[in-house]
C-alpha cells in the first residue's frame, strides 16, 4: 500500500472527553483516567500536512480511541480547514457544546458531504448507565438543533441487557426527530462485566445484549470481508500525530509519518488477525 492508495483516514482529533464509559480505553473501567493518558488535541497543521500526502483520500473520519472529537478546543476551525471535497464522518456522544455551537457546526458542514454519529444508548432512564457523565436530554437537544439546521445526523445505539428493550422506541424517536439513519453498533464494550461508577468507583455490571453471539475471544483472520482497513485502503492518525494501519494497531506500533509507515514490509493477514470484537466494532462504525 502506498499513499496514493489511501481512500480513508481515521483521525483522533482529541483525547479529551466528558464521558466516562466503563469500557473505554481512556479510563479505568469508568473511574479515573488510564495511567499515562495525556489529554490533548491534534494540531490542525499536522492533520492538514498528512492530508496533503494522501492525494486520493475520500473520507476523513473523526473518531479515535481516547476522546470525543467535539472536545477539540478548535474543532469548528478544524472542520473549516479540511478540504471541502472530502466526506466527513464525525462520532460524538452529543452532550458536549451548546445548541448555538451545533448550529454553527451545521452551517459549516452544509455545503459538503457529511454525517455526524450521535452515540445515544437508550432513553432518559438507561442512556447514561453506559455513557456516564453525559446527558440524554442535552444530546437529543444538540442533535435536534443540528438536524433543524440541515445537518445529517445518525443515531448510534450500543445495545446492552439494560437497554435492548428500548431499541424500537429509540428507532421511532430517531425518525420523529429527523435523524437520517439509525446504526446499531455491535460493540466490544460488552465483553467485560466489570464497570465502576465514575464518581464513586463503586462496581456494577454491564451485561451484554442478547442481540449478538458472544464471540468476543474468537480469532478471525483479517480479510476484505472482515476488516475495514483491508476492504478500504486506510490509515489511522492518532492525537499525537503518529500514523498506523488502524486504531487497533496504533498502541502497538505507530510511526512518525507516512514515509515510515509505508517503508515497512507488507503485513500478512494472519499477523494482524483480530478477535471478533475488532471485527464487530469496525463493521458497525464503518457500515460494513
Beta strands, then each sheet from edge to edge (+ up, - down):
strand 1: 8-11
strand 2: 59-62
strand 3: 87-92
strand 4: 114-119
strand 5: 153-157
strand 6: 181-184
strand 7: 194-196
strand 8: 203-205
strand 9: 219-220
strand 10: 234-237
strand 11: 243-244
strand 12: 274-275
sheet 1: 6+ 5+ 4+ 3+ 2+ 1+ 10+ 11-
sheet 2: 7+ 8-
sheet 3: 9+ 12-
end
